[in-house]
């Protein structure tokens, strides 16, 4: 079934495969053994030999009789063979025709299957086409709706554009009107600017130079001492050799002279008694060196050479004798403008930086003596120079540029309380001084407040002054020698009695608080 008719081998005709001689030999054998022939015909009978008693025949007649009968049988077999061969040929032809018909039927069957398959595919394709066509029509309907919506939006946009066009036309008309007004105003403004320039020039001729406000001076001053405290906190936090170095300072011939000129026996003794006060000692050393070299009142302008300083001082004194007389403010204005102009010279700036570097290196040498641990730092003086020395130089320069006179008081002024009570010792700290100074307890490093619990003596004394950690900054007044305090001093004080701890309950404190403040103890049970 699976092979095509062309693939089948042609059937061999069994009749055609037999030749006459072989067929004759078979027939002869059949004649010799007629019982074994199975050709469908009855076998020919063997001739009966007459008994010997009969009349004997001649040899020729006997042979003729023996040959006639087989020849007859052979001819009969040939006729049968021809008939069978003919029938076989007909049968083969019919088989061949039937095979051809079968092959044609198979081809038709294959063709019909392909046709059916094609028809099925075409039917699904038609369904697909119908589905796509339906979708297309739906999409077209949607597009029609969208187009209608866009047309509606277009009409609205056109209407809006018409409104905007009308508004723009009105705005342009107003713009033209305002531009003409603006041109007129610009002309007036130009004339007024010219008048203003003339007035400004006149005012500048009469106006004193710009004054640096007190707030800027105070901020720079606080920044310098804040940087000093920060540097000390960073570098002296883990120092262990400072106490020994201070103890041997006065006896050591190789000790820096800067330290010997600043520290005295009282300060060294205070360090021995209060080891925690070493950071305050370092702050005192730094601020004193900065004050002596940069911020002192005797320095006309830091960085100015001695020759020019003498000339400027002489000019200032000579201006007082000019006619008409120049008052103090006029001379200060001249001094301020002259120093500001001088500071713009490149040579002055380089000289100022050179002197500031020398100040920083001298201070670094003194500090490394007290703090040997920091001597290993490479270029450690540069941080000291950038964070402390240069801000102090800028502060000193701005103080000299100002027409006001500023003064830094490194010693403790006499207390008003001591003056009123008849005491002349400025080392005594009284209770009202808490408002005037920032008082630091040298034993605990804590700053005293108004509500601090202190033992106050009858005359108001609370302790003894040890050193000024941060000096007082004053702006001097023409008609007053006291001046206006811009920054309160920070003073390290040795209290007569340690500060007491505050308790939360008033009843717990009532039993002993009055004795600290000089009163009588309350009765039991009173609050």
C-alpha positions in Angstrom: 0.0 0.0 0.0 2.8 2.4 0.9 4.7 1.9 -2.4 3.6 3.7 -5.6 2.8 1.5 -8.7 6.0 2.7 -10.3 8.1 1.4 -7.4 6.7 -2.2 -7.9 8.8 -4.6 -9.8 7.1 -6.0 -13.0 5.7 -9.5 -12.5 7.4 -12.2 -14.5 5.1 -14.3 -16.7 5.6 -17.9 -15.6 4.5 -19.1 -19.0 7.0 -17.0 -20.9 9.8 -18.2 -18.6 9.4 -21.8 -19.9 11.1 -22.8 -23.1 9.6 -25.5 -25.4 12.5 -27.9 -24.8 12.1 -27.8 -21.0 8.4 -28.1 -21.5 9.0 -31.1 -23.8 11.2 -32.7 -21.2 8.6 -32.3 -18.6 6.0 -33.7 -20.9 8.2 -36.7 -21.6 8.7 -37.3 -17.9 4.9 -37.0 -17.5 4.6 -39.6 -20.1 6.9 -41.9 -18.2 5.1 -41.2 -15.0 1.6 -40.1 -15.8 0.4 -40.5 -12.3 2.6 -37.6 -11.1 1.3 -35.0 -13.7 -1.0 -32.4 -12.1 -1.9 -30.1 -14.9 -5.6 -30.4 -14.4 -6.1 -32.8 -17.3 -6.3 -36.5 -17.0 -3.0 -38.2 -17.8 -2.8 -40.0 -21.1 -3.1 -43.8 -20.8 0.0 -45.9 -21.4 -0.4 -48.1 -24.5 -1.2 -51.8 -23.8 1.5 -54.1 -25.0 0.0 -57.2 -26.5 0.9 -60.4 -25.0 3.7 -62.4 -26.5 1.1 -65.0 -27.7 -0.1 -62.5 -30.2 1.2 -62.1 -33.6 4.5 -60.4 -33.4 4.8 -57.0 -35.1 7.5 -55.7 -37.1 10.1 -53.4 -35.6 9.0 -50.4 -37.6 5.3 -50.7 -36.9 6.0 -51.0 -33.3 8.1 -47.9 -33.2 5.4 -45.9 -35.1 2.8 -46.9 -32.7 5.0 -46.0 -29.8 5.7 -42.5 -31.2 2.2 -41.5 -32.4 0.6 -41.6 -29.0 3.2 -39.3 -27.3 3.1 -36.9 -30.1 -0.6 -36.6 -29.8 -0.2 -36.0 -26.1 2.5 -33.4 -26.7 0.4 -31.6 -29.1 -2.5 -31.7 -26.7 -0.2 -30.4 -24.0 1.0 -27.6 -26.3 -2.5 -26.6 -27.0 -3.2 -26.6 -23.3 0.0 -24.7 -22.6 -1.0 -22.1 -25.2 -4.4 -21.8 -23.7 -3.1 -21.4 -20.3 -0.5 -19.0 -21.5 -3.2 -17.0 -23.2 -5.3 -17.0 -20.1 -2.3 -16.0 -18.1 -1.6 -13.1 -20.4 -5.2 -12.0 -20.2 -5.0 -12.4 -16.5 -1.8 -10.4 -16.3 -3.2 -7.7 -18.5 -6.3 -7.5 -16.4 -4.0 -7.4 -13.3 -2.0 -4.7 -14.9 -5.1 -2.7 -15.8 -6.4 -3.2 -12.3 -3.0 -2.1 -10.9 -3.1 1.0 -13.1 -6.7 1.7 -12.0 -5.6 1.2 -8.4 -2.7 3.6 -8.9 -5.1 6.1 -10.4 -7.5 5.7 -7.5 -4.6 6.2 -5.1 -3.6 9.4 -7.0 -7.2 10.6 -6.9 -7.4 9.8 -3.2 -4.2 11.8 -2.5 -5.5 14.6 -4.7 -8.9 14.5 -2.9 -7.1 14.6 0.5 -5.0 17.5 -0.6 -8.1 19.2 -1.9 -10.0 18.6 1.3 -7.0 19.9 3.3 -6.8 23.0 1.1 -10.5 23.5 1.4 -10.2 23.3 5.2 -7.3 25.8 5.2 -9.2 28.1 2.9 -12.2 27.9 5.2 -10.1 28.8 8.3 -8.4 31.5 6.2 -11.8 32.9 5.3 -12.7 32.9 9.0 -9.5 34.7 9.7 -10.1 37.2 7.0 -13.6 37.8 8.3 -12.2 38.3 11.8 -9.6 40.7 10.5 -12.2 42.5 8.4 -14.4 42.9 11.5 -11.5 44.2 13.5 -10.6 46.6 10.7 -14.2 47.9 10.5 -14.2 48.4 14.3 -10.8 50.2 14.1 -12.3 52.4 11.3 -15.3 53.2 13.5 -13.0 54.1 16.3 -10.9 56.3 14.0 -14.1 58.0 12.8 -15.0 58.7 16.4 -11.5 60.0 17.1 -11.6 62.2 14.0 -14.9 63.6 15.1 -13.4 64.3 18.6 -10.4 66.0 17.0 -12.6 68.1 14.8 -14.5 69.2 17.9 -11.2 70.0 19.6 -10.0 71.8 16.6 -13.1 74.0 16.6 -12.6 74.7 20.3 -8.9 75.5 19.6 -9.8 77.8 16.8 -12.3 79.6 19.0 -9.6 79.9 21.8 -7.0 81.1 19.2 -9.4 83.8 18.1 -9.9 84.9 21.7 -6.1 84.8 22.2 -5.6 86.8 19.0 -8.0 89.4 20.2 -6.3 89.6 23.7 -2.9 89.7 22.0 -4.0 92.6 19.9 -5.2 94.4 22.9 -2.0 93.6 24.8 0.1 94.9 21.9 -1.8 98.1 21.9 -1.3 98.4 25.7 2.4 97.4 25.2 2.8 100.2 22.7 1.3 102.7 25.1 3.4 101.5 28.0 6.6 101.5 25.8 6.0 105.1 25.0 5.5 105.8 28.7 8.6 103.8 29.5 10.7 105.7 27.1 9.6 108.9 28.8 10.3 107.4 32.2 13.7 106.3 31.1 14.6 109.7 29.9 13.5 111.1 33.3 15.4 108.3 35.1 18.6 109.2 33.1 18.3 112.8 34.2 17.7 111.7 37.8 20.6 109.3 37.7 22.9 112.1 36.5 21.6 114.3 39.4 22.0 111.4 41.8 25.6 110.8 40.6 26.4 114.4 41.2 24.8 114.2 44.7 26.6 111.0 45.5 29.9 112.5 44.5 29.2 115.4 46.7 28.2 113.1 49.6 31.3 111.0 49.1 33.5 114.1 49.3 31.9 114.8 52.7 31.4 111.2 53.9 33.9 109.6 56.2 35.4 106.3 55.1 33.4 103.1 55.6 33.3 102.0 59.2 33.8 98.4 60.2 31.0 97.5 62.5 31.6 96.4 66.1 29.8 93.1 65.4 32.4 92.1 62.8 35.3 92.9 65.1 33.6 91.0 68.0 32.9 87.9 65.7 36.6 87.8 64.5 37.8 88.2 68.1 35.6 85.3 69.4 36.7 83.2 66.4 40.4 83.7 67.3 39.9 82.5 70.8 37.6 79.7 69.7 40.4 78.4 67.4 42.8 78.6 70.3 40.5 76.5 72.5 40.0 74.0 69.7 43.7 73.6 69.0 44.4 73.0 72.7 41.6 70.4 73.0 42.9 68.5 70.0 46.6 68.6 70.8 46.8 68.5 74.6 44.1 65.9 75.2 46.5 63.0 75.9 49.6 64.9 77.0 51.4 63.4 80.0 54.7 65.3 80.0 53.4 68.9 80.5 53.3 68.8 84.3 57.0 67.7 84.4 58.0 70.3 81.8 56.3 73.1 83.7 57.9 72.0 87.0 61.4 72.2 85.4 60.7 75.3 83.3 62.3 78.0 85.5 65.4 75.8 86.3 65.9 74.7 82.7 68.4 77.0 80.9 67.4 75.6 77.5 63.7 76.3 78.0 62.2 78.8 75.5 62.4 82.4 76.8 58.8 82.9 75.5 57.5 80.6 78.2 59.6 82.1 81.0 58.4 85.6 80.0 54.7 84.6 80.2 54.5 82.0 83.1 55.4 82.9 86.7 55.6 80.9 89.9 51.9 81.4 90.7 50.8 79.9 87.5 53.2 77.0 87.7 52.1 76.4 91.3 48.4 76.4 90.2 49.3 73.8 87.6 50.9 71.5 90.2 47.8 71.9 92.4 45.3 71.5 89.7 46.6 69.1 87.0 43.4 69.4 85.0 44.1 73.1 84.5 46.9 72.4 81.9 44.6 73.2 78.9 43.8 76.6 80.5 47.6 77.2 80.9 48.1 76.4 77.2 45.3 78.7 76.2 46.8 81.5 78.4 50.2 81.0 76.8 48.9 81.2 73.2 46.7 84.2 73.7 49.4 86.1 75.6 51.9 85.5 72.8 49.4 86.5 70.1 48.5 89.6 72.0 52.1 90.7 72.5 53.2 90.1 68.9 50.0 91.0 66.9 47.1 92.6 68.9 48.9 94.9 71.3 47.9 98.6 71.4 51.5 99.6 70.8 51.5 97.9 67.3 50.5 100.6 64.8 49.8 98.0 62.0 51.1 94.4 62.1 53.6 94.0 59.2 54.5 97.7 58.9 58.2 98.3 59.2 59.6 100.6 61.9 60.6 103.4 59.6 57.1 103.9 58.0 55.5 103.5 61.4 57.5 106.4 62.8 56.6 108.5 59.7 52.8 107.8 60.1 52.8 108.5 63.8 54.7 111.8 63.2 52.1 112.8 60.5 49.2 112.0 62.8 50.7 114.2 65.6 51.5 117.0 63.2 47.9 117.1 62.0 46.8 118.1 65.4 48.7 121.4 65.1 47.3 122.3 61.6 44.9 125.2 61.1 42.0 124.9 61.1 42.2 122.4 63.9 41.6 118.8 63.0 39.6 116.9 65.6 40.3 113.3 66.7 37.7 111.8 64.3 39.3 113.5 61.3 42.7 112.3 62.2 41.3 108.7 62.6 39.7 108.9 59.2 43.0 109.9 57.6 44.7 107.1 59.5 42.1 104.5 58.4 42.3 105.5 54.7 46.1 105.6 54.7 46.5 102.2 56.3 43.9 100.6 53.9 45.8 102.0 50.9 49.1 100.8 52.4 47.7 97.3 52.9 47.0 97.0 49.2 50.7 97.2 48.4 52.2 93.8 47.5 55.3 94.4 49.4 53.4 95.1 52.6 51.4 91.9 52.3 54.5 89.7 51.8 56.1 91.4 54.8 53.0 90.8 56.9 53.0 87.1 56.0 56.7 86.7 56.7 56.3 88.2 60.2 53.2 86.1 60.9 55.2 82.9 60.0 57.9 83.9 62.4 55.3 84.4 65.2 53.8 80.9 64.4 57.2 79.2 64.5 58.2 80.8 67.8 55.0 79.8 69.3 55.3 76.2 67.9 58.8 75.9 69.5 57.4 76.9 72.9 54.5 74.5 72.6 56.6 71.6 71.6 58.7 72.1 74.7 55.6 71.6 76.8 54.0 69.0 74.6 56.9 66.8 73.2 54.3 64.5 71.6 53.5 67.0 68.9 57.1 67.6 67.9 56.9 64.6 65.6 54.2 66.2 63.4 55.6 67.3 60.0 55.0 71.0 59.5 52.8 71.0 62.5 53.3 74.8 62.8 51.3 75.3 59.6 48.0 74.3 61.2 48.8 76.7 64.1 49.6 79.4 61.6 46.4 78.9 59.5 44.0 78.5 62.3 45.3 80.9 65.0 48.0 83.3 63.8 46.4 84.4 60.4 42.9 85.0 61.9 44.6 87.1 64.6 46.4 89.1 61.9 43.2 89.8 60.1 41.5 90.8 63.3 44.4 93.2 64.1 44.3 94.7 60.6 40.6 95.3 60.7 40.9 96.9 64.2 43.5 99.4 62.8 41.4 100.0 59.6 38.4 101.2 61.8 38.1 104.8 62.8 37.2 103.5 66.3 39.8 102.6 68.9 39.7 99.1 70.2 41.7 97.9 73.2 42.3 94.4 74.5 42.7 94.1 78.3 44.8 91.1 79.2 44.7 91.7 83.0 41.7 91.6 85.2 40.2 95.0 85.8 39.4 96.1 89.4 36.1 94.8 90.5 33.3 97.3 91.2 32.4 95.4 94.2 35.9 95.6 95.6 36.0 99.3 95.0 32.7 99.9 96.7 33.8 97.8 99.7 37.2 99.4 100.0 39.2 96.4 98.8 42.0 97.2 96.3 43.1 93.6 95.5 42.2 92.9 91.9 42.8 89.2 92.4 39.7 88.8 94.5 36.5 87.6 92.7 33.1 88.6 94.1 29.7 87.3 93.5 28.6 90.2 91.2 31.6 89.5 89.0 29.7 86.5 87.6 27.7 88.9 85.5 30.7 90.8 84.3 33.1 87.9 83.5 32.9 84.3 82.2 34.3 82.6 85.4 35.8 79.2 85.0 36.4 77.0 88.1 40.0 76.0 87.7 39.4 72.8 89.7 36.5 71.4 87.6 36.8 73.4 84.3 33.1 74.4 84.7 31.7 77.9 83.9 29.9 79.5 86.8 26.3 80.6 86.3 23.9 82.8 88.1 22.2 79.8 89.7 25.4 78.0 90.6 25.4 77.0 94.3 28.4 78.8 95.8 29.5 79.7 99.3 29.6 83.4 99.5 31.5 85.3 102.2 30.1 88.2 104.1 31.8 90.7 101.8 30.6 88.8 98.7 33.9 87.1 97.9 33.7 83.7 96.1 37.3 83.0 95.1 40.6 84.3 93.8 41.6 85.1 90.3 44.3 82.9 88.8 44.6 84.0 85.1 42.7 85.5 82.2 42.1 82.8 79.7 40.4 85.2 77.2 41.0 89.0 77.5 38.4 91.7 77.5 37.7 93.5 74.3 36.7 97.2 74.6 35.7 99.9 72.1 37.0 103.2 73.6 34.8 106.3 73.7 36.0 109.8 73.3 34.5 111.2 76.5 34.9 108.1 78.6 37.9 106.2 79.8 35.9 103.0 80.6 34.9 102.1 77.1 32.2 99.7 75.9 32.7 96.0 76.4 32.2 94.0 73.2 33.4 90.6 74.5 33.5 89.6 78.2 36.8 88.2 79.5 37.1 84.5 80.5 38.7 84.2 83.9 40.1 81.1 85.6 39.2 81.3 89.4 40.2 79.3 92.4 37.0 79.1 94.5 37.2 79.5 98.2 34.9 76.5 98.5 34.0 73.9 95.9 30.7 74.3 94.2 27.9 72.3 95.8 25.6 70.0 93.8 22.1 71.2 93.2 19.3 68.9 94.4 15.8 68.6 92.9 13.8 69.0 96.1 13.6 72.4 97.9 13.0 70.7 101.2 16.3 68.8 100.9 18.3 72.0 100.2 16.6 74.2 102.8 18.6 72.7 105.7 22.0 74.0 104.5 21.4 76.5 101.7 20.9 79.4 104.0 24.2 78.8 105.8 26.0 79.0 102.4 24.3 82.3 101.6 24.8 83.8 105.1 21.3 83.3 106.5 19.7 81.3 109.4 18.6 77.7 109.0 14.8 77.3 108.6 12.8 75.5 111.2 12.2 71.8 110.8 9.3 71.0 108.6 9.3 74.4 106.8 9.9 74.5 103.1 
